[in-house]
């Protein structure tokens, strides 16, 4: 049986909530895949603060980094940006992030990608 683990079980990602975070940009080079984000922090995160007025969550600018990225396979890629009520533009959310058979799989409005990565980390601005 194939073992599948969701991001909420990974060290460093337990106290974030990707499904309501916003992807602002995606950058890829020969060794990294980086998602620039407005990241939702859960109450257990050390940088958590009460949500700002008119916001449901604690948002923090951050980058989700896949270091040592290899064999990056884009199944689909979409660069169409949505515009929210405040006029801010984004690429949507990360609807899925899990690891199966050693590969990381991500999906959202921005596309679907599968890759091997040495480490996955969140870097807050």
N, CA, C and O atoms as CSV, one atom per row, in Angstrom:
chain,resi,resn,atom,element,x,y,z
A,1,UNK,N,N,0.838,-1.185,0.000
A,1,UNK,CA,C,0.000,0.000,0.000
A,1,UNK,C,C,0.885,1.251,0.000
A,1,UNK,O,O,1.899,1.298,0.697
A,2,UNK,N,N,0.505,2.242,-0.768
A,2,UNK,CA,C,1.251,3.479,-0.869
A,2,UNK,C,C,0.922,4.380,0.313
A,2,UNK,O,O,-0.247,4.597,0.633
A,3,UNK,N,N,1.962,4.903,0.960
A,3,UNK,CA,C,1.740,5.811,2.081
A,3,UNK,C,C,1.702,7.243,1.563
A,3,UNK,O,O,2.557,7.664,0.784
A,4,UNK,N,N,0.707,7.968,2.007
A,4,UNK,CA,C,0.521,9.360,1.608
A,4,UNK,C,C,0.484,10.213,2.860
A,4,UNK,O,O,-0.252,9.909,3.799
A,5,UNK,N,N,1.279,11.290,2.884
A,5,UNK,CA,C,1.280,12.174,4.049
A,5,UNK,C,C,0.963,13.600,3.624
A,5,UNK,O,O,1.535,14.120,2.666
A,6,UNK,N,N,0.045,14.220,4.349
A,6,UNK,CA,C,-0.330,15.606,4.091
A,6,UNK,C,C,0.637,16.571,4.745
A,6,UNK,O,O,1.328,16.214,5.700
A,7,UNK,N,N,0.688,17.787,4.237
A,7,UNK,CA,C,1.648,18.790,4.724
A,7,UNK,C,C,1.486,19.084,6.207
A,7,UNK,O,O,2.459,19.444,6.869
A,8,UNK,N,N,0.277,18.940,6.746
A,8,UNK,CA,C,0.035,19.238,8.161
A,8,UNK,C,C,0.795,18.284,9.086
A,8,UNK,O,O,0.887,18.526,10.289
A,9,UNK,N,N,1.339,17.203,8.525
A,9,UNK,CA,C,2.152,16.271,9.314
A,9,UNK,C,C,3.650,16.559,9.203
A,9,UNK,O,O,4.446,15.891,9.863
A,10,UNK,N,N,4.051,17.525,8.396
A,10,UNK,CA,C,5.465,17.794,8.148
A,10,UNK,C,C,5.991,18.842,9.119
A,10,UNK,O,O,5.321,19.834,9.407
A,11,UNK,N,N,7.193,18.607,9.615
A,11,UNK,CA,C,7.841,19.585,10.493
A,11,UNK,C,C,7.928,20.927,9.766
A,11,UNK,O,O,8.272,20.974,8.585
A,12,UNK,N,N,7.622,21.999,10.459
A,12,UNK,CA,C,7.708,23.341,9.888
A,12,UNK,C,C,6.465,23.786,9.137
A,12,UNK,O,O,6.330,24.966,8.814
A,13,UNK,N,N,5.547,22.857,8.852
A,13,UNK,CA,C,4.325,23.220,8.129
A,13,UNK,C,C,3.071,22.903,8.931
A,13,UNK,O,O,1.958,23.123,8.453
A,14,UNK,N,N,3.239,22.395,10.130
A,14,UNK,CA,C,2.091,21.967,10.940
A,14,UNK,C,C,1.162,23.118,11.320
A,14,UNK,O,O,-0.050,22.933,11.420
A,15,UNK,N,N,1.722,24.287,11.528
A,15,UNK,CA,C,0.924,25.406,12.034
A,15,UNK,C,C,0.609,26.449,10.966
A,15,UNK,O,O,0.494,27.640,11.254
A,16,UNK,N,N,0.470,25.973,9.718
A,16,UNK,CA,C,0.014,26.851,8.634
A,16,UNK,C,C,-1.220,26.218,8.007
A,16,UNK,O,O,-1.498,25.035,8.206
A,17,UNK,N,N,-1.954,27.023,7.251
A,17,UNK,CA,C,-3.165,26.538,6.590
A,17,UNK,C,C,-3.109,27.000,5.138
A,17,UNK,O,O,-3.417,28.152,4.830
A,18,UNK,N,N,-2.715,26.092,4.250
A,18,UNK,CA,C,-2.490,26.456,2.851
A,18,UNK,C,C,-3.778,26.695,2.066
A,18,UNK,O,O,-3.797,27.523,1.155
A,19,UNK,N,N,-4.833,25.996,2.399
A,19,UNK,CA,C,-6.040,26.051,1.579
A,19,UNK,C,C,-6.667,27.443,1.500
A,19,UNK,O,O,-7.368,27.732,0.530
A,20,UNK,N,N,-6.440,28.310,2.480
A,20,UNK,CA,C,-6.940,29.688,2.428
A,20,UNK,C,C,-5.818,30.716,2.313
A,20,UNK,O,O,-6.061,31.918,2.418
A,21,UNK,N,N,-4.597,30.247,2.100
A,21,UNK,CA,C,-3.462,31.136,1.816
A,21,UNK,C,C,-3.513,31.507,0.338
A,21,UNK,O,O,-4.172,30.831,-0.451
A,22,UNK,N,N,-2.823,32.574,-0.033
A,22,UNK,CA,C,-2.840,33.030,-1.420
A,22,UNK,C,C,-1.452,32.920,-2.048
A,22,UNK,O,O,-0.462,33.356,-1.460
A,23,UNK,N,N,-1.385,32.342,-3.233
A,23,UNK,CA,C,-0.141,32.260,-3.995
A,23,UNK,C,C,-0.013,33.555,-4.789
A,23,UNK,O,O,-0.888,33.891,-5.587
A,24,UNK,N,N,1.081,34.279,-4.567
A,24,UNK,CA,C,1.308,35.548,-5.257
A,24,UNK,C,C,2.199,35.383,-6.483
A,24,UNK,O,O,2.050,36.101,-7.471
A,25,UNK,N,N,3.126,34.429,-6.408
A,25,UNK,CA,C,4.065,34.225,-7.510
A,25,UNK,C,C,4.713,32.851,-7.355
A,25,UNK,O,O,4.786,32.309,-6.252
A,26,UNK,N,N,5.176,32.304,-8.456
A,26,UNK,CA,C,5.875,31.017,-8.454
A,26,UNK,C,C,7.164,31.191,-9.238
A,26,UNK,O,O,7.148,31.659,-10.376
A,27,UNK,N,N,8.277,30.814,-8.631
A,27,UNK,CA,C,9.592,30.893,-9.278
A,27,UNK,C,C,10.234,29.513,-9.237
A,27,UNK,O,O,10.118,28.780,-8.255
A,28,UNK,N,N,10.905,29.184,-10.316
A,28,UNK,CA,C,11.577,27.892,-10.400
A,28,UNK,C,C,12.957,28.090,-11.004
A,28,UNK,O,O,13.115,28.806,-11.993
A,29,UNK,N,N,13.963,27.447,-10.398
A,29,UNK,CA,C,15.287,27.419,-11.008
A,29,UNK,C,C,15.797,25.984,-10.973
A,29,UNK,O,O,15.018,25.061,-10.731
A,30,UNK,N,N,17.069,25.784,-11.207
A,30,UNK,CA,C,17.597,24.427,-11.339
A,30,UNK,C,C,17.563,23.620,-10.046
A,30,UNK,O,O,17.677,22.395,-10.093
A,31,UNK,N,N,17.409,24.277,-8.879
A,31,UNK,CA,C,17.442,23.520,-7.633
A,31,UNK,C,C,16.327,23.880,-6.644
A,31,UNK,O,O,16.262,23.300,-5.560
A,32,UNK,N,N,15.449,24.829,-6.998
A,32,UNK,CA,C,14.385,25.229,-6.076
A,32,UNK,C,C,13.089,25.538,-6.815
A,32,UNK,O,O,13.091,26.003,-7.955
A,33,UNK,N,N,11.997,25.266,-6.135
A,33,UNK,CA,C,10.682,25.726,-6.548
A,33,UNK,C,C,10.161,26.550,-5.385
A,33,UNK,O,O,10.088,26.066,-4.256
A,34,UNK,N,N,9.790,27.820,-5.666
A,34,UNK,CA,C,9.412,28.761,-4.606
A,34,UNK,C,C,8.016,29.326,-4.885
A,34,UNK,O,O,7.717,29.777,-5.990
A,35,UNK,N,N,7.174,29.286,-3.850
A,35,UNK,CA,C,5.845,29.864,-3.924
A,35,UNK,C,C,5.816,31.072,-2.992
A,35,UNK,O,O,5.874,30.915,-1.772
A,36,UNK,N,N,5.728,32.257,-3.550
A,36,UNK,CA,C,5.599,33.501,-2.776
A,36,UNK,C,C,4.140,33.593,-2.368
A,36,UNK,O,O,3.257,33.479,-3.217
A,37,UNK,N,N,3.864,33.801,-1.065
A,37,UNK,CA,C,2.501,33.670,-0.574
A,37,UNK,C,C,2.117,34.702,0.481
A,37,UNK,O,O,2.969,35.315,1.125
A,38,UNK,N,N,0.828,34.871,0.631
A,38,UNK,CA,C,0.216,35.458,1.820
A,38,UNK,C,C,-0.295,34.236,2.562
A,38,UNK,O,O,-1.334,33.677,2.211
A,39,UNK,N,N,0.434,33.826,3.581
A,39,UNK,CA,C,0.237,32.550,4.243
A,39,UNK,C,C,-0.638,32.691,5.491
A,39,UNK,O,O,-0.456,33.618,6.280
A,40,UNK,N,N,-1.578,31.776,5.660
A,40,UNK,CA,C,-2.399,31.746,6.868
A,40,UNK,C,C,-1.624,31.003,7.956
A,40,UNK,O,O,-1.205,29.861,7.766
A,41,UNK,N,N,-1.439,31.670,9.104
A,41,UNK,CA,C,-0.798,31.054,10.260
A,41,UNK,C,C,-1.877,30.613,11.242
A,41,UNK,O,O,-2.806,31.363,11.545
A,42,UNK,N,N,-1.739,29.400,11.728
A,42,UNK,CA,C,-2.670,28.886,12.735
A,42,UNK,C,C,-2.250,29.380,14.122
A,42,UNK,O,O,-1.138,29.877,14.302
A,43,UNK,N,N,-3.136,29.240,15.084
A,43,UNK,CA,C,-2.899,29.785,16.425
A,43,UNK,C,C,-1.655,29.231,17.094
A,43,UNK,O,O,-1.072,29.915,17.935
A,44,UNK,N,N,-1.227,28.036,16.764
A,44,UNK,CA,C,-0.044,27.446,17.372
A,44,UNK,C,C,1.270,27.918,16.779
A,44,UNK,O,O,2.332,27.567,17.294
A,45,UNK,N,N,1.231,28.701,15.715
A,45,UNK,CA,C,2.459,29.195,15.084
A,45,UNK,C,C,3.069,30.297,15.951
A,45,UNK,O,O,2.343,31.147,16.464
A,46,UNK,N,N,4.397,30.292,16.120
A,46,UNK,CA,C,5.036,31.307,16.980
A,46,UNK,C,C,4.818,32.744,16.511
A,46,UNK,O,O,4.898,33.666,17.323
A,47,UNK,N,N,4.545,32.960,15.218
A,47,UNK,CA,C,4.327,34.329,14.707
A,47,UNK,C,C,2.847,34.681,14.591
A,47,UNK,O,O,2.496,35.720,14.031
A,48,UNK,N,N,1.992,33.831,15.110
A,48,UNK,CA,C,0.548,34.093,15.037
A,48,UNK,C,C,0.196,35.367,15.799
A,48,UNK,O,O,0.750,35.650,16.862
A,49,UNK,N,N,-0.738,36.125,15.230
A,49,UNK,CA,C,-1.334,37.278,15.904
A,49,UNK,C,C,-2.817,37.284,15.562
A,49,UNK,O,O,-3.241,36.632,14.608
A,50,UNK,N,N,-3.585,38.002,16.322
A,50,UNK,CA,C,-5.019,38.085,16.050
A,50,UNK,C,C,-5.217,38.621,14.633
A,50,UNK,O,O,-4.471,39.495,14.191
A,51,UNK,N,N,-6.218,38.101,13.921
A,51,UNK,CA,C,-6.474,38.613,12.570
A,51,UNK,C,C,-6.722,40.119,12.585
A,51,UNK,O,O,-7.292,40.662,13.531
A,52,UNK,N,N,-6.286,40.772,11.528
A,52,UNK,CA,C,-6.522,42.203,11.391
A,52,UNK,C,C,-8.011,42.461,11.178
A,52,UNK,O,O,-8.740,41.551,10.785
A,53,UNK,N,N,-8.475,43.686,11.430
A,53,UNK,CA,C,-9.897,43.987,11.186
A,53,UNK,C,C,-10.278,43.609,9.745
A,53,UNK,O,O,-9.512,43.825,8.806
A,54,UNK,N,N,-11.452,43.053,9.601
A,54,UNK,CA,C,-11.999,42.621,8.307
A,54,UNK,C,C,-11.270,41.425,7.703
A,54,UNK,O,O,-11.450,41.140,6.519
A,55,UNK,N,N,-10.451,40.718,8.482
A,55,UNK,CA,C,-9.795,39.502,7.995
A,55,UNK,C,C,-10.197,38.338,8.884
A,55,UNK,O,O,-10.353,38.488,10.096
A,56,UNK,N,N,-10.361,37.178,8.268
A,56,UNK,CA,C,-10.763,35.985,8.993
A,56,UNK,C,C,-9.576,35.286,9.647
A,56,UNK,O,O,-9.730,34.615,10.668
A,57,UNK,N,N,-8.373,35.448,9.048
A,57,UNK,CA,C,-7.198,34.719,9.496
A,57,UNK,C,C,-6.036,35.662,9.779
A,57,UNK,O,O,-6.066,36.845,9.441
A,58,UNK,N,N,-5.015,35.096,10.410
A,58,UNK,CA,C,-3.722,35.765,10.564
A,58,UNK,C,C,-2.927,35.472,9.296
A,58,UNK,O,O,-2.542,34.328,9.053
A,59,UNK,N,N,-2.682,36.488,8.497
A,59,UNK,CA,C,-1.901,36.339,7.266
A,59,UNK,C,C,-0.484,36.850,7.494
A,59,UNK,O,O,-0.266,37.806,8.239
A,60,UNK,N,N,0.474,36.199,6.841
A,60,UNK,CA,C,1.865,36.639,6.914
A,60,UNK,C,C,2.512,36.443,5.547
A,60,UNK,O,O,2.319,35.404,4.915
A,61,UNK,N,N,3.283,37.438,5.081
A,61,UNK,CA,C,4.014,37.238,3.825
A,61,UNK,C,C,5.094,36.182,4.050
A,61,UNK,O,O,5.828,36.232,5.037
A,62,UNK,N,N,5.183,35.235,3.131
A,62,UNK,CA,C,6.107,34.114,3.311
A,62,UNK,C,C,6.428,33.481,1.966
A,62,UNK,O,O,5.816,33.794,0.945
A,63,UNK,N,N,7.401,32.587,1.995
A,63,UNK,CA,C,7.752,31.801,0.817
A,63,UNK,C,C,7.790,30.332,1.210
A,63,UNK,O,O,8.434,29.953,2.188
A,64,UNK,N,N,7.099,29.518,0.443
A,64,UNK,CA,C,7.133,28.066,0.590
A,64,UNK,C,C,8.198,27.570,-0.382
A,64,UNK,O,O,8.058,27.727,-1.595
A,65,UNK,N,N,9.266,26.968,0.154
A,65,UNK,CA,C,10.442,26.635,-0.647
A,65,UNK,C,C,10.652,25.123,-0.676
A,65,UNK,O,O,10.668,24.459,0.361
A,66,UNK,N,N,10.810,24.602,-1.881
A,66,UNK,CA,C,11.187,23.208,-2.092
A,66,UNK,C,C,12.645,23.238,-2.529
A,66,UNK,O,O,12.952,23.556,-3.678
A,67,UNK,N,N,13.543,22.902,-1.601
A,67,UNK,CA,C,14.986,22.945,-1.875
A,67,UNK,C,C,15.450,21.603,-2.419
A,67,UNK,O,O,14.902,20.554,-2.082
A,68,UNK,N,N,16.470,21.658,-3.268
A,68,UNK,CA,C,16.971,20.441,-3.889
A,68,UNK,C,C,15.929,19.840,-4.815
A,68,UNK,O,O,15.829,18.620,-4.944
A,69,UNK,N,N,15.150,20.706,-5.462
A,69,UNK,CA,C,14.077,20.248,-6.350
A,69,UNK,C,C,14.665,19.527,-7.557
A,69,UNK,O,O,15.587,20.012,-8.213
A,70,UNK,N,N,14.106,18.367,-7.823
A,70,UNK,CA,C,14.536,17.559,-8.966
A,70,UNK,C,C,13.305,16.964,-9.644
A,70,UNK,O,O,12.253,16.805,-9.023
A,71,UNK,N,N,13.450,16.645,-10.899
A,71,UNK,CA,C,12.384,15.978,-11.647
A,71,UNK,C,C,11.050,16.699,-11.469
A,71,UNK,O,O,10.034,16.074,-11.165
A,72,UNK,N,N,11.063,18.024,-11.662
A,72,UNK,CA,C,9.851,18.840,-11.534
A,72,UNK,C,C,8.982,18.586,-12.767
A,72,UNK,O,O,9.402,18.817,-13.900
A,73,UNK,N,N,7.770,18.109,-12.520
A,73,UNK,CA,C,6.855,17.766,-13.613
A,73,UNK,C,C,5.571,18.578,-13.480
A,73,UNK,O,O,4.741,18.324,-12.607
A,74,UNK,N,N,5.430,19.558,-14.366
A,74,UNK,CA,C,4.208,20.353,-14.397
A,74,UNK,C,C,3.174,19.595,-15.211
A,74,UNK,O,O,3.376,19.346,-16.399
A,75,UNK,N,N,2.068,19.228,-14.577
A,75,UNK,CA,C,0.969,18.562,-15.257
A,75,UNK,C,C,0.101,19.613,-15.934
A,75,UNK,O,O,-0.469,19.392,-17.003
A,76,UNK,N,N,0.021,20.758,-15.278
A,76,UNK,CA,C,-0.783,21.880,-15.766
A,76,UNK,C,C,-0.196,23.145,-15.163
A,76,UNK,O,O,0.278,23.125,-14.027
A,77,UNK,N,N,-0.222,24.247,-15.907
A,77,UNK,CA,C,0.267,25.529,-15.380
A,77,UNK,C,C,-0.656,26.633,-15.859
A,77,UNK,O,O,-0.995,26.696,-17.041
A,78,UNK,N,N,-1.067,27.506,-14.942
A,78,UNK,CA,C,-1.998,28.577,-15.252
A,78,UNK,C,C,-1.492,29.855,-14.583
A,78,UNK,O,O,-1.367,29.904,-13.359
A,79,UNK,N,N,-1.207,30.868,-15.359
A,79,UNK,CA,C,-0.705,32.131,-14.822
A,79,UNK,C,C,-1.789,33.210,-14.728
A,79,UNK,O,O,-1.479,34.385,-14.530
A,80,UNK,N,N,-3.060,32.810,-14.870
A,80,UNK,CA,C,-4.154,33.771,-14.781
A,80,UNK,C,C,-4.339,34.189,-13.333
A,80,UNK,O,O,-4.466,33.352,-12.439
A,81,UNK,N,N,-4.351,35.484,-13.120
A,81,UNK,CA,C,-4.471,36.020,-11.755
A,81,UNK,C,C,-5.903,36.468,-11.482
A,81,UNK,O,O,-6.584,37.024,-12.344
A,82,UNK,N,N,-6.332,36.206,-10.252
A,82,UNK,CA,C,-7.632,36.676,-9.782
A,82,UNK,C,C,-7.428,38.022,-9.109
A,82,UNK,O,O,-6.339,38.327,-8.624
A,83,UNK,N,N,-8.487,38.824,-9.084
A,83,UNK,CA,C,-8.439,40.126,-8.413
A,83,UNK,C,C,-9.492,40.112,-7.317
A,83,UNK,O,O,-10.661,39.828,-7.578
A,84,UNK,N,N,-9.077,40.421,-6.073
A,84,UNK,CA,C,-10.035,40.416,-4.963
A,84,UNK,C,C,-10.714,41.781,-4.836
A,84,UNK,O,O,-10.462,42.691,-5.624
A,85,UNK,N,N,-11.571,41.903,-3.839
A,85,UNK,CA,C,-12.351,43.132,-3.630
A,85,UNK,C,C,-11.468,44.347,-3.371
A,85,UNK,O,O,-11.874,45.476,-3.647
A,86,UNK,N,N,-10.253,44.126,-2.839
A,86,UNK,CA,C,-9.327,45.225,-2.567
A,86,UNK,C,C,-8.423,45.527,-3.759
A,86,UNK,O,O,-7.552,46.392,-3.668
A,87,UNK,N,N,-8.618,44.828,-4.870
A,87,UNK,CA,C,-7.808,45.049,-6.055
A,87,UNK,C,C,-6.488,44.291,-6.057
A,87,UNK,O,O,-5.672,44.468,-6.962
A,88,UNK,N,N,-6.270,43.441,-5.044
A,88,UNK,CA,C,-5.030,42.661,-4.993
A,88,UNK,C,C,-5.144,41.444,-5.916
A,88,UNK,O,O,-6.208,40.840,-6.049
A,89,UNK,N,N,-4.014,41.104,-6.552
A,89,UNK,CA,C,-3.998,40.019,-7.530
A,89,UNK,C,C,-3.247,38.822,-6.953
A,89,UNK,O,O,-2.233,38.973,-6.272
A,90,UNK,N,N,-3.773,37.622,-7.245
A,90,UNK,CA,C,-3.094,36.410,-6.805
A,90,UNK,C,C,-3.404,35.265,-7.765
A,90,UNK,O,O,-4.243,35.389,-8.657
A,91,UNK,N,N,-2.711,34.157,-7.561
A,91,UNK,CA,C,-2.858,32.972,-8.408
A,91,UNK,C,C,-3.775,31.920,-7.778
A,91,UNK,O,O,-3.872,30.803,-8.288
A,92,UNK,N,N,-4.438,32.258,-6.691
A,92,UNK,CA,C,-5.319,31.306,-6.020
A,92,UNK,C,C,-4.643,30.682,-4.811
A,92,UNK,O,O,-3.691,31.238,-4.264
A,93,UNK,N,N,-5.135,29.538,-4.404
A,93,UNK,CA,C,-4.673,28.869,-3.192
A,93,UNK,C,C,-3.856,27.626,-3.526
A,93,UNK,O,O,-3.739,27.233,-4.686
A,94,UNK,N,N,-3.301,27.023,-2.494
A,94,UNK,CA,C,-2.725,25.684,-2.611
A,94,UNK,C,C,-3.806,24.752,-2.077
A,94,UNK,O,O,-3.990,24.634,-0.865
A,95,UNK,N,N,-4.510,24.102,-2.973
A,95,UNK,CA,C,-5.609,23.229,-2.576
A,95,UNK,C,C,-5.114,21.880,-2.071
A,95,UNK,O,O,-5.775,21.240,-1.252
A,96,UNK,N,N,-3.947,21.443,-2.559
A,96,UNK,CA,C,-3.380,20.167,-2.132
A,96,UNK,C,C,-1.870,20.276,-2.035
A,96,UNK,O,O,-1.218,20.879,-2.887
A,97,UNK,N,N,-1.328,19.687,-0.988
A,97,UNK,CA,C,0.117,19.475,-0.853
A,97,UNK,C,C,0.295,18.206,-0.037
A,97,UNK,O,O,-0.055,18.156,1.142
A,98,UNK,N,N,0.836,17.193,-0.671
A,98,UNK,CA,C,1.077,15.933,0.016
A,98,UNK,C,C,2.301,15.255,-0.581
A,98,UNK,O,O,2.777,15.618,-1.656
A,99,UNK,N,N,2.794,14.263,0.143
A,99,UNK,CA,C,3.931,13.475,-0.317
A,99,UNK,C,C,3.463,12.032,-0.475
A,99,UNK,O,O,2.822,11.469,0.413
A,100,UNK,N,N,3.795,11.448,-1.622
A,100,UNK,CA,C,3.436,10.057,-1.900
A,100,UNK,C,C,4.576,9.413,-2.672
A,100,UNK,O,O,5.027,9.943,-3.688
A,101,UNK,N,N,5.034,8.280,-2.190
A,101,UNK,CA,C,6.152,7.564,-2.808
A,101,UNK,C,C,7.363,8.475,-3.004
A,101,UNK,O,O,8.055,8.390,-4.019
A,102,UNK,N,N,7.613,9.349,-2.023
A,102,UNK,CA,C,8.776,10.225,-2.053
A,102,UNK,C,C,8.610,11.495,-2.862
A,102,UNK,O,O,9.474,12.370,-2.801
A,103,UNK,N,N,7.536,11.629,-3.614
A,103,UNK,CA,C,7.307,12.824,-4.437
A,103,UNK,C,C,6.344,13.775,-3.733
A,103,UNK,O,O,5.394,13.346,-3.079
A,104,UNK,N,N,6.605,15.072,-3.878
A,104,UNK,CA,C,5.678,16.103,-3.408
A,104,UNK,C,C,4.715,16.416,-4.544
A,104,UNK,O,O,5.123,16.559,-5.697
A,105,UNK,N,N,3.449,16.520,-4.211
A,105,UNK,CA,C,2.401,16.835,-5.185
A,105,UNK,C,C,1.664,18.073,-4.699
A,105,UNK,O,O,1.225,18.135,-3.551
A,106,UNK,N,N,1.530,19.062,-5.588
A,106,UNK,CA,C,0.826,20.301,-5.260
A,106,UNK,C,C,-0.208,20.571,-6.343
A,106,UNK,O,O,-0.008,20.228,-7.508
A,107,UNK,N,N,-1.325,21.196,-5.943
A,107,UNK,CA,C,-2.356,21.559,-6.908
A,107,UNK,C,C,-3.097,22.799,-6.418
A,107,UNK,O,O,-3.237,23.026,-5.217
A,108,UNK,N,N,-3.564,23.589,-7.371
A,108,UNK,CA,C,-4.355,24.779,-7.089
A,108,UNK,C,C,-4.803,25.393,-8.400
A,108,UNK,O,O,-4.594,24.811,-9.465
A,109,UNK,N,N,-5.422,26.574,-8.330
A,109,UNK,CA,C,-5.849,27.269,-9.547
A,109,UNK,C,C,-4.678,27.546,-10.479
A,109,UNK,O,O,-4.863,27.632,-11.693
A,110,UNK,N,N,-3.487,27.685,-9.935
A,110,UNK,CA,C,-2.262,27.998,-10.678
A,110,UNK,C,C,-1.717,26.780,-11.429
A,110,UNK,O,O,-0.848,26.930,-12.288
A,111,UNK,N,N,-2.212,25.580,-11.119
A,111,UNK,CA,C,-1.771,24.386,-11.836
A,111,UNK,C,C,-1.577,23.188,-10.936
A,111,UNK,O,O,-2.032,23.155,-9.793
A,112,UNK,N,N,-0.880,22.193,-11.492
A,112,UNK,CA,C,-0.547,20.980,-10.750
A,112,UNK,C,C,0.894,20.627,-11.059
A,112,UNK,O,O,1.321,20.662,-12.213
A,113,UNK,N,N,1.650,20.283,-10.006
A,113,UNK,CA,C,3.064,19.966,-10.185
A,113,UNK,C,C,3.436,18.835,-9.232
A,113,UNK,O,O,2.876,18.700,-8.144
A,114,UNK,N,N,4.388,18.037,-9.669
A,114,UNK,CA,C,4.921,16.933,-8.885
A,114,UNK,C,C,6.438,17.046,-8.945
A,114,UNK,O,O,6.995,17.354,-9.999
A,115,UNK,N,N,7.120,16.796,-7.808
A,115,UNK,CA,C,8.572,16.927,-7.790
A,115,UNK,C,C,9.185,16.134,-6.658
A,115,UNK,O,O,8.503,15.726,-5.718
A,116,UNK,N,N,10.471,15.924,-6.766
A,116,UNK,CA,C,11.281,15.412,-5.673
A,116,UNK,C,C,11.957,16.621,-5.042
A,116,UNK,O,O,12.382,17.535,-5.748
A,117,UNK,N,N,12.059,16.631,-3.718
A,117,UNK,CA,C,12.711,17.753,-3.026
A,117,UNK,C,C,13.447,17.222,-1.813
A,117,UNK,O,O,12.964,16.329,-1.116
A,118,UNK,N,N,14.636,17.790,-1.566
A,118,UNK,CA,C,15.398,17.406,-0.379
A,118,UNK,C,C,14.719,17.897,0.891
A,118,UNK,O,O,14.618,17.159,1.872
A,119,UNK,N,N,14.253,19.147,0.873
A,119,UNK,CA,C,13.564,19.725,2.032
A,119,UNK,C,C,12.437,20.637,1.560
A,119,UNK,O,O,12.448,21.146,0.439
A,120,UNK,N,N,11.475,20.824,2.441
A,120,UNK,CA,C,10.364,21.762,2.219
A,120,UNK,C,C,10.304,22.649,3.452
A,120,UNK,O,O,10.243,22.155,4.578
A,121,UNK,N,N,10.321,23.961,3.237
A,121,UNK,CA,C,10.285,24.868,4.383
A,121,UNK,C,C,9.504,26.126,4.073
A,121,UNK,O,O,9.304,26.497,2.917
A,122,UNK,N,N,9.072,26.767,5.137
A,122,UNK,CA,C,8.377,28.051,5.046
A,122,UNK,C,C,9.309,29.107,5.608
A,122,UNK,O,O,9.836,28.963,6.710
A,123,UNK,N,N,9.507,30.171,4.842
A,123,UNK,CA,C,10.335,31.289,5.274
A,123,UNK,C,C,9.428,32.520,5.381
A,123,UNK,O,O,8.921,33.017,4.375
A,124,UNK,N,N,9.233,33.002,6.609
A,124,UNK,CA,C,8.426,34.215,6.806
A,124,UNK,C,C,9.288,35.436,6.524
A,124,UNK,O,O,10.478,35.464,6.836
A,125,UNK,N,N,8.657,36.450,5.923
A,125,UNK,CA,C,9.364,37.717,5.668
A,125,UNK,C,C,9.614,38.444,6.967
A,125,UNK,O,O,10.197,39.528,6.965
